[in-house]
């Protein structure tokens, strides 16, 4: 049976190419901006090209949401084929992408299009769950309800090599960024409701990684099955080691190793290492 629902997301889901192809997920790219030049993430600029530009640039890059016209093009194609659409995007607290998607949705008043606001970094897990449900033939209302249930159990934790990118973007206070610079701490951060929270302030990277693993242990009940992704920006060896450790310590239904793209790195910087995960259990059990 041909699925009735198609999933649309944006480039900050950082899905593997094979996942996008497998479920025919439509990805609308955000932009990364160097001076007067704007590049569609993953299309006009690769990660390698981004880092080359970053190394040469005197000013840090910025990012912007996709234009409404990009969403209209995708929605028009899918609705003409008779599909309902679930469009899952980075949080409005972090980007204007959701606003662009909702403006595009208004151009199709007769279509069944639902827009879901999410927090990024763990968004790919949510998109993947939705795509699987669509393939199974679940309807738009069911799939949206599923994503809400999963979103309530997702944890996002990570550590950064430097805090200057977060400071520039206003995600944490300037004082916290200054302390991090002077004391050389490697803070462990959590993304909660679109805002960065500091969980711990270890002095080195190894201790930061151990803090992340301890946090996971506290959050995952014994024998609970997790779906997760280890994410990084220019920290492949550490990410690979962390992935192996997570597999040893936890019962993983799936665990992906994902390199973050240029838009996310614009706000966190190279050297980011993190884990996003959710458990196969209801939030009421927490």
C-alpha positions as CSV (number, residue, x, y, z in Angstrom):
1,X,0.0,0.0,0.0
2,X,1.4,3.4,-1.0
3,X,1.8,5.6,2.1
4,X,-0.6,8.6,2.2
5,X,1.7,10.8,4.3
6,X,5.1,12.2,3.2
7,X,7.6,13.7,5.7
8,X,9.3,17.0,5.0
9,X,12.1,18.3,7.2
10,X,15.0,20.8,6.9
11,X,18.8,20.3,6.6
12,X,19.4,20.5,10.4
13,X,18.0,17.1,10.8
14,X,21.3,15.9,9.4
15,X,19.9,12.6,8.1
16,X,22.2,10.1,6.4
17,X,21.7,10.1,2.6
18,X,20.6,6.5,2.6
19,X,17.9,7.4,5.1
20,X,16.6,10.2,3.0
21,X,16.5,8.0,-0.1
22,X,15.0,5.0,1.7
23,X,11.9,6.9,3.0
24,X,11.8,9.6,0.2
25,X,12.1,12.4,2.9
26,X,12.1,15.9,1.4
27,X,14.8,18.1,2.9
28,X,14.6,21.9,2.7
29,X,18.0,23.5,3.3
30,X,18.8,26.4,5.6
31,X,21.4,28.9,4.6
32,X,24.9,29.6,6.0
33,X,26.2,33.1,5.3
34,X,29.7,34.4,5.0
35,X,29.6,38.1,4.5
36,X,27.5,38.8,1.4
37,X,27.6,35.2,0.2
38,X,24.7,32.8,1.1
39,X,24.9,29.0,0.6
40,X,22.2,26.4,0.9
41,X,23.4,23.8,3.5
42,X,24.4,20.5,1.9
43,X,23.8,21.8,-1.6
44,X,25.9,24.9,-2.3
45,X,28.5,24.1,0.3
46,X,29.9,20.9,1.7
47,X,31.2,20.5,5.3
48,X,34.8,20.5,4.1
49,X,34.2,23.7,2.1
50,X,32.6,25.3,5.1
51,X,35.5,24.6,7.4
52,X,37.9,25.9,4.8
53,X,36.0,29.2,4.7
54,X,35.7,29.3,8.4
55,X,39.5,29.1,8.8
56,X,40.0,32.0,6.5
57,X,37.1,34.2,7.5
58,X,37.8,37.2,9.8
59,X,34.1,37.2,11.0
60,X,32.1,34.3,12.1
61,X,29.4,33.1,9.7
62,X,25.7,33.5,10.4
63,X,22.7,31.4,9.3
64,X,19.2,32.0,8.0
65,X,16.0,30.1,7.5
66,X,14.9,28.8,4.0
67,X,12.7,31.2,2.0
68,X,9.0,30.5,2.0
69,X,9.2,29.7,-1.7
70,X,11.4,26.7,-1.0
71,X,8.7,25.2,1.1
72,X,5.9,26.1,-1.4
73,X,7.8,24.2,-4.1
74,X,8.0,21.0,-2.0
75,X,4.5,21.3,-0.7
76,X,3.1,21.9,-4.1
77,X,4.8,18.8,-5.5
78,X,3.6,16.5,-2.8
79,X,0.0,17.8,-2.5
80,X,-0.4,17.5,-6.3
81,X,0.5,13.8,-5.9
82,X,-2.2,13.5,-3.3
83,X,-0.1,13.3,-0.1
84,X,-0.8,14.7,3.3
85,X,2.3,16.3,4.8
86,X,4.0,16.3,8.2
87,X,6.7,18.9,8.2
88,X,9.2,18.7,11.1
89,X,11.6,21.6,11.6
90,X,14.1,23.2,13.9
91,X,12.6,25.1,16.8
92,X,11.3,28.6,16.4
93,X,13.4,29.5,19.4
94,X,16.5,28.7,17.3
95,X,15.5,29.6,13.8
96,X,12.8,31.2,11.7
97,X,12.4,28.0,9.7
98,X,9.1,27.0,11.2
99,X,7.7,30.4,10.4
100,X,8.7,29.9,6.7
101,X,7.0,26.4,6.7
102,X,3.8,27.8,8.3
103,X,3.7,30.7,5.8
104,X,4.0,28.1,3.0
105,X,1.3,25.9,4.5
106,X,-1.1,28.9,4.3
107,X,-0.7,28.9,0.6
108,X,-2.4,25.5,0.5
109,X,-5.7,26.0,2.5
110,X,-7.3,22.8,1.1
111,X,-4.3,20.5,1.8
112,X,-3.6,18.5,5.0
113,X,-0.2,19.9,6.1
114,X,0.9,19.8,9.7
115,X,4.1,21.7,10.9
116,X,6.0,20.4,13.9
117,X,8.4,22.6,15.8
118,X,11.5,20.7,17.1
119,X,14.8,21.4,18.8
120,X,17.4,20.1,16.3
121,X,20.3,17.8,17.0
122,X,17.8,15.0,17.9
123,X,15.4,16.0,15.2
124,X,16.6,13.3,12.8
125,X,15.4,10.6,15.2
126,X,12.0,12.2,15.2
127,X,11.9,12.4,11.4
128,X,13.0,8.8,11.1
129,X,10.2,7.6,13.4
130,X,7.7,9.6,11.5
131,X,8.9,8.3,8.2
132,X,8.6,4.7,9.4
133,X,5.1,5.3,10.6
134,X,4.2,6.8,7.2
135,X,5.6,3.8,5.4
136,X,3.4,1.6,7.7
137,X,0.4,3.5,6.4
138,X,-0.4,5.5,9.6
139,X,-2.4,8.7,9.0
140,X,-1.3,12.3,9.6
141,X,-3.0,12.6,13.0
142,X,-1.5,9.4,14.2
143,X,2.0,10.3,13.1
144,X,1.8,13.7,14.6
145,X,0.7,12.2,17.9
146,X,3.6,9.7,17.7
147,X,6.1,12.5,17.2
148,X,4.7,14.4,20.2
149,X,5.1,11.3,22.4
150,X,8.6,10.7,21.3
151,X,9.6,14.3,21.6
152,X,8.5,14.2,25.3
153,X,11.2,11.6,26.0
154,X,14.2,12.9,23.9
155,X,17.3,14.0,25.7
156,X,20.0,16.2,24.0
157,X,23.4,16.6,25.7
158,X,26.8,17.7,24.5
159,X,30.1,19.4,25.1
160,X,31.8,22.1,23.1
161,X,35.4,22.9,22.4
162,X,34.7,26.6,22.7
163,X,31.9,28.8,23.9
164,X,32.5,31.8,21.7
165,X,30.0,30.6,19.0
166,X,27.2,30.2,21.6
167,X,28.1,33.6,23.1
168,X,28.0,35.3,19.7
169,X,24.6,33.7,19.0
170,X,23.2,34.8,22.4
171,X,22.4,31.2,23.4
172,X,24.1,31.6,26.8
173,X,25.1,34.7,28.7
174,X,28.4,36.5,28.0
175,X,29.5,35.9,31.6
176,X,29.3,32.1,31.3
177,X,31.2,32.2,28.0
178,X,33.9,34.4,29.6
179,X,34.3,31.9,32.5
180,X,34.6,29.1,30.1
181,X,37.4,30.9,28.2
182,X,39.4,31.8,31.3
183,X,39.1,28.6,33.2
184,X,39.4,26.3,30.2
185,X,36.4,24.3,31.2
186,X,34.6,21.9,28.9
187,X,31.0,22.3,30.0
188,X,28.4,19.6,29.5
189,X,25.3,21.3,28.1
190,X,21.7,20.2,27.6
191,X,19.2,21.6,25.1
192,X,15.9,22.0,26.8
193,X,12.9,23.8,25.3
194,X,15.1,25.5,22.8
195,X,17.5,26.9,25.4
196,X,21.0,25.8,26.5
197,X,21.4,24.7,30.1
198,X,24.7,23.9,31.8
199,X,24.7,20.4,33.4
200,X,28.4,20.3,34.6
201,X,31.7,22.2,34.2
202,X,34.5,19.6,34.0
203,X,38.0,20.8,33.2
204,X,38.8,18.4,30.4
205,X,37.2,16.6,27.5
206,X,37.5,13.1,29.0
207,X,35.6,14.1,32.1
208,X,33.0,15.9,30.0
209,X,32.4,12.6,28.1
210,X,32.1,10.7,31.3
211,X,29.5,13.3,32.5
212,X,27.5,12.7,29.4
213,X,27.5,8.9,29.9
214,X,26.6,9.3,33.6
215,X,23.7,11.5,32.6
216,X,22.5,8.8,30.1
217,X,22.7,6.2,32.8
218,X,20.5,8.3,35.1
219,X,18.0,8.9,32.4
220,X,17.7,5.3,31.0
221,X,16.1,2.7,33.2
222,X,17.6,-0.7,33.4
223,X,17.0,-2.7,30.2
224,X,15.2,0.2,28.5
225,X,15.8,0.2,24.8
226,X,17.1,3.5,23.3
227,X,17.1,5.1,19.9
228,X,20.0,7.5,19.5
229,X,22.6,9.4,17.6
230,X,26.1,10.4,18.5
231,X,26.8,13.7,16.8
232,X,30.0,15.7,16.2
233,X,31.7,18.5,14.3
234,X,35.3,17.7,13.5
235,X,35.5,15.3,16.4
236,X,35.2,12.0,14.5
237,X,37.6,9.8,16.6
238,X,36.0,11.0,19.9
239,X,32.5,10.4,18.4
240,X,33.5,6.9,17.3
241,X,34.8,6.0,20.7
242,X,31.6,7.5,22.4
243,X,29.4,5.5,20.0
244,X,31.2,2.3,20.9
245,X,30.9,3.1,24.6
246,X,27.1,3.9,24.3
247,X,26.6,0.5,22.5
248,X,28.4,-1.3,25.4
249,X,26.5,0.4,28.2
250,X,23.0,0.6,26.7
251,X,20.5,-1.5,24.8
252,X,20.4,0.3,21.5
253,X,17.6,-0.4,19.1
254,X,19.5,2.0,16.7
255,X,22.4,4.3,17.1
256,X,23.7,6.6,14.4
257,X,27.0,8.4,14.0
258,X,26.3,11.8,12.5
259,X,28.5,14.7,11.4
260,X,26.8,18.0,12.1
261,X,26.5,20.4,9.2
262,X,27.5,24.0,8.6
263,X,24.4,25.7,10.0
264,X,24.6,23.9,13.4
265,X,28.4,24.4,13.6
266,X,27.9,28.1,12.9
267,X,26.3,28.3,16.4
268,X,28.4,25.7,18.2
269,X,31.8,25.7,16.5
270,X,34.1,22.8,15.5
271,X,34.8,20.2,18.2
272,X,31.1,19.7,19.3
273,X,30.4,16.3,20.6
274,X,27.0,15.1,21.8
275,X,24.3,12.5,22.1
276,X,20.6,12.7,21.4
277,X,18.4,9.8,22.4
278,X,14.9,8.6,23.5
279,X,13.6,5.6,25.2
280,X,11.0,3.1,24.3
281,X,8.9,4.0,27.3
282,X,6.2,6.6,28.0
283,X,7.1,9.9,29.7
284,X,4.7,9.0,32.6
285,X,7.2,6.4,33.7
286,X,9.9,9.0,34.3
